């Protein structure tokens, strides 16, 4: 056997125990960052998700679409505003967000996965009352409570529809929800991923980002943390030594792990086939929290 063939066999053998361990389990993947904007990375992600399904793992995809929403708002002359990292969402913004998330981004992801022969179906949190939400208030930098419109906090997850369809299909969930009175809410996709992972008793929840993972010191690029405990996450949040964009991810990870999800992973979606590298190799490529 030549070196080229030996290397291919070694890769397959390395993946085998992980395929065996995770076959039959559910993995929730928050799809975001550059992996959603690069055509090549979009294709890699769809391939990874299809392969997971083929080897017996049940992936559930959650996505946002913040950059697309902002882009369309700017084209229409609408003001783009955030408070504590959350988009100020009036009725007009909510209408546009639903169109972008459910009508555009969601169907693009579904189409990409379907091209690999694995049936995917798209669903918004409003469909079947999958995500029940209530209005969320936030505090600004001065500690004053601010009404940011139709931004929601998750109250409950109705997993029946995902359990029934997820056996044969790959669910792709857009991060919107519905109130008891039918009001639509824009919801942070990290929170949706954590809530779905908890409700589905997932083995893992994976967050694709534009960073390599968590760092002990953000100024030292060689301080990547490969494994991190809940205590470690808590210290990072308390110490304010992380970027603002990482805060909702770490809070989502805290809630998922505390609720019984076995592990959470922050990985670099700019790396081709990042999902496969994290799940099926010993070293992985990002930060694992367990």
C-alpha positions as CSV (number, residue, x, y, z in Angstrom):
1,X,0.0,0.0,0.0
2,X,1.5,3.4,-1.0
3,X,1.5,6.4,1.4
4,X,-1.5,8.0,-0.3
5,X,-3.7,5.0,0.2
6,X,-2.4,4.4,3.7
7,X,-3.3,8.0,4.7
8,X,-6.9,7.5,3.3
9,X,-7.3,4.3,5.3
10,X,-6.0,6.0,8.5
11,X,-8.5,8.8,8.1
12,X,-11.4,6.3,7.8
13,X,-10.2,4.2,10.7
14,X,-9.9,7.4,12.9
15,X,-13.5,8.2,12.1
16,X,-14.9,4.7,12.8
17,X,-15.2,4.8,16.6
18,X,-16.9,8.2,16.5
19,X,-19.4,7.0,13.8
20,X,-20.1,4.0,16.1
21,X,-20.4,6.2,19.2
22,X,-22.7,8.8,17.8
23,X,-24.8,6.8,15.3
24,X,-28.5,7.2,16.3
25,X,-27.9,10.4,18.3
26,X,-29.0,13.9,17.6
27,X,-26.6,16.8,16.8
28,X,-27.9,20.4,16.7
29,X,-25.7,22.7,14.5
30,X,-26.0,26.5,14.6
31,X,-25.0,27.5,11.1
32,X,-23.6,31.0,10.8
33,X,-20.6,33.2,10.0
34,X,-18.6,32.9,6.8
35,X,-19.9,29.4,6.3
36,X,-23.2,31.1,5.2
37,X,-21.6,33.6,2.8
38,X,-18.9,31.7,1.0
39,X,-20.2,29.6,-1.9
40,X,-17.5,27.0,-1.4
41,X,-18.1,26.8,2.3
42,X,-21.8,26.5,1.8
43,X,-21.2,23.5,-0.3
44,X,-18.8,22.0,2.3
45,X,-21.4,22.4,5.0
46,X,-24.1,20.8,3.1
47,X,-21.8,17.8,2.3
48,X,-20.9,17.5,6.0
49,X,-24.6,17.5,7.0
50,X,-25.5,14.9,4.4
51,X,-22.7,12.6,5.4
52,X,-23.8,12.8,9.1
53,X,-27.3,11.6,8.1
54,X,-25.9,8.8,5.9
55,X,-23.9,7.4,8.8
56,X,-26.9,7.4,11.1
57,X,-26.5,10.7,13.0
58,X,-29.6,13.0,13.1
59,X,-28.5,16.6,12.4
60,X,-30.8,19.5,13.1
61,X,-29.8,22.8,11.6
62,X,-30.5,26.2,13.1
63,X,-29.7,29.4,11.3
64,X,-30.0,33.1,11.6
65,X,-29.3,35.6,8.9
66,X,-28.3,38.9,10.4
67,X,-26.0,40.1,7.6
68,X,-28.7,39.4,5.0
69,X,-31.3,41.2,7.1
70,X,-29.1,44.2,7.5
71,X,-28.3,44.3,3.8
72,X,-31.9,44.3,2.8
73,X,-32.8,46.9,5.4
74,X,-30.1,49.2,4.1
75,X,-31.3,48.8,0.5
76,X,-34.7,49.8,1.6
77,X,-33.5,52.8,3.6
78,X,-34.4,51.3,7.0
79,X,-32.5,52.1,10.1
80,X,-30.3,49.3,11.4
81,X,-29.9,49.5,15.2
82,X,-28.8,47.2,18.0
83,X,-29.0,47.2,21.8
84,X,-26.7,44.9,23.7
85,X,-26.1,43.0,20.4
86,X,-29.8,42.4,19.7
87,X,-31.5,43.9,16.7
88,X,-34.1,46.6,17.4
89,X,-37.1,45.0,15.6
90,X,-40.2,47.1,14.9
91,X,-43.1,45.6,12.9
92,X,-41.6,46.5,9.5
93,X,-38.2,45.0,10.5
94,X,-39.9,41.9,11.7
95,X,-41.8,41.5,8.4
96,X,-38.5,41.8,6.5
97,X,-36.7,39.5,8.9
98,X,-39.3,36.8,8.4
99,X,-39.1,37.1,4.6
100,X,-35.3,36.9,4.7
101,X,-35.0,34.1,7.3
102,X,-37.9,31.9,6.3
103,X,-38.3,32.7,2.6
104,X,-34.7,33.1,1.5
105,X,-32.0,31.8,3.8
106,X,-33.9,28.8,5.0
107,X,-34.8,27.6,1.5
108,X,-31.2,28.1,0.3
109,X,-29.9,25.8,3.0
110,X,-32.6,23.2,2.3
111,X,-31.8,23.3,-1.4
112,X,-28.0,22.8,-0.8
113,X,-28.6,19.7,1.4
114,X,-31.2,18.2,-0.9
115,X,-28.6,18.3,-3.7
116,X,-26.7,15.5,-1.9
117,X,-29.7,13.2,-2.0
118,X,-30.7,13.6,1.6
119,X,-34.2,15.2,2.0
120,X,-34.2,18.3,4.1
121,X,-37.2,20.4,5.1
122,X,-37.3,24.0,6.2
123,X,-39.4,25.3,9.1
124,X,-39.7,28.5,11.0
125,X,-40.3,28.6,14.7
126,X,-43.9,29.8,14.0
127,X,-44.7,26.7,12.0
128,X,-46.6,24.2,14.3
129,X,-45.8,26.6,17.1
130,X,-42.4,25.0,17.2
131,X,-40.9,27.9,19.2
132,X,-43.2,29.6,21.6
133,X,-41.8,33.0,22.7
134,X,-42.6,36.1,24.7
135,X,-41.4,39.7,24.4
136,X,-37.9,40.3,25.6
137,X,-36.7,43.5,27.3
138,X,-33.0,44.4,27.6
139,X,-31.0,46.9,29.6
140,X,-28.8,49.4,27.9
141,X,-25.3,50.4,29.1
142,X,-26.8,52.7,31.7
143,X,-28.9,49.9,33.2
144,X,-32.1,51.3,31.8
145,X,-34.7,48.9,30.5
146,X,-35.2,49.3,26.8
147,X,-38.1,48.1,24.6
148,X,-36.5,46.8,21.4
149,X,-39.7,45.7,19.7
150,X,-40.5,42.2,18.5
151,X,-37.4,40.4,20.0
152,X,-38.4,37.2,21.8
153,X,-37.3,35.1,24.6
154,X,-38.0,31.3,24.3
155,X,-40.7,30.0,26.5
156,X,-41.3,26.5,25.2
157,X,-40.3,24.2,22.3
158,X,-42.9,21.9,20.7
159,X,-40.6,19.2,19.5
160,X,-43.3,16.8,18.2
161,X,-43.0,18.0,14.6
162,X,-39.2,17.6,14.6
163,X,-39.3,14.2,16.2
164,X,-41.8,12.9,13.6
165,X,-40.2,14.4,10.5
166,X,-36.6,14.3,11.7
167,X,-36.4,10.5,11.4
168,X,-36.4,10.7,7.6
169,X,-35.6,14.4,6.9
170,X,-33.0,16.9,8.1
171,X,-34.8,19.8,9.8
172,X,-33.6,23.3,9.0
173,X,-35.0,25.8,11.5
174,X,-35.2,29.6,11.0
175,X,-34.8,31.5,14.3
176,X,-38.2,33.1,14.6
177,X,-40.9,32.3,17.1
178,X,-44.5,33.0,17.9
179,X,-46.2,34.4,21.0
180,X,-49.4,33.0,22.5
181,X,-51.3,35.8,20.8
182,X,-49.7,35.1,17.4
183,X,-47.1,37.9,17.5
184,X,-44.0,37.1,15.6
185,X,-40.6,37.4,17.3
186,X,-37.0,37.6,16.1
187,X,-34.9,35.3,18.3
188,X,-31.2,34.9,18.7
189,X,-30.2,31.8,16.7
190,X,-27.7,30.7,19.4
191,X,-30.5,30.6,21.9
192,X,-32.7,28.6,19.5
193,X,-29.9,26.1,19.0
194,X,-29.4,25.6,22.7
195,X,-33.1,25.3,23.4
196,X,-33.6,22.7,20.6
197,X,-30.6,20.7,21.7
198,X,-32.0,20.6,25.2
199,X,-35.6,19.7,24.1
200,X,-34.3,17.0,21.7
201,X,-31.9,15.6,24.3
202,X,-29.1,16.1,21.8
203,X,-25.7,14.5,22.1
204,X,-24.0,17.7,21.0
205,X,-24.7,21.3,20.0
206,X,-22.2,22.9,17.6
207,X,-21.8,26.6,16.8
208,X,-20.1,27.6,13.6
209,X,-18.3,30.9,14.0
210,X,-15.6,33.1,12.4
211,X,-13.1,32.4,15.2
212,X,-11.0,29.3,15.9
213,X,-12.7,28.8,19.3
214,X,-12.2,30.2,22.8
215,X,-8.9,31.7,23.8
216,X,-7.3,32.0,27.2
217,X,-6.1,35.4,26.1
218,X,-7.7,37.1,23.1
219,X,-4.4,38.8,22.4
220,X,-2.5,35.6,22.2
221,X,-3.5,33.5,19.2
222,X,-1.6,30.5,20.5
223,X,-3.8,30.3,23.6
224,X,-6.7,28.4,22.0
225,X,-8.6,26.3,24.6
226,X,-9.4,22.8,23.2
227,X,-11.5,21.7,26.1
228,X,-13.3,23.9,28.6
229,X,-15.6,23.3,31.6
230,X,-18.7,25.1,32.6
231,X,-16.7,26.8,35.4
232,X,-14.3,28.0,32.7
233,X,-17.2,29.4,30.7
234,X,-18.6,31.1,33.8
235,X,-15.2,32.8,34.5
236,X,-15.0,34.1,30.9
237,X,-18.4,35.6,31.1
238,X,-17.8,37.2,34.5
239,X,-14.4,38.5,33.4
240,X,-15.7,40.3,30.3
241,X,-12.6,39.1,28.4
242,X,-14.5,37.9,25.4
243,X,-16.0,39.6,22.3
244,X,-19.6,40.8,22.5
245,X,-20.5,38.4,19.8
246,X,-19.3,35.5,21.8
247,X,-21.4,36.3,24.9
248,X,-24.8,34.9,23.6
249,X,-23.0,31.7,22.4
250,X,-21.4,31.1,25.8
251,X,-24.7,31.8,27.6
252,X,-26.5,29.4,25.2
253,X,-23.8,26.8,25.9
254,X,-24.2,27.3,29.7
255,X,-28.0,26.7,29.4
256,X,-27.6,23.6,27.2
257,X,-24.9,21.9,29.3
258,X,-26.7,22.6,32.5
259,X,-29.9,21.1,31.0
260,X,-28.1,17.8,30.1
261,X,-26.7,18.2,26.6
262,X,-23.4,16.2,26.7
263,X,-21.2,18.7,25.0
264,X,-21.1,22.0,23.1
265,X,-18.5,23.0,20.5
266,X,-17.4,26.3,19.1
267,X,-15.7,25.8,15.8
268,X,-14.3,27.8,12.9
269,X,-16.7,27.7,10.0
270,X,-14.1,29.2,7.7
271,X,-12.3,25.8,7.7
272,X,-13.5,23.5,5.0
273,X,-15.6,20.6,6.4
274,X,-15.3,22.0,9.9
275,X,-18.2,19.9,11.2
276,X,-16.7,16.6,10.1
277,X,-13.3,17.5,11.5
278,X,-14.8,18.3,14.9
279,X,-16.9,15.2,15.2
280,X,-14.8,12.5,13.6
281,X,-11.2,13.3,14.6
282,X,-9.4,12.9,17.9
283,X,-8.0,16.4,18.0
284,X,-11.0,18.3,16.6
285,X,-10.6,21.9,15.5
286,X,-12.2,24.2,18.0
287,X,-13.2,24.3,21.7
288,X,-15.3,21.6,23.3
289,X,-17.3,22.5,26.4
290,X,-18.5,19.6,28.6
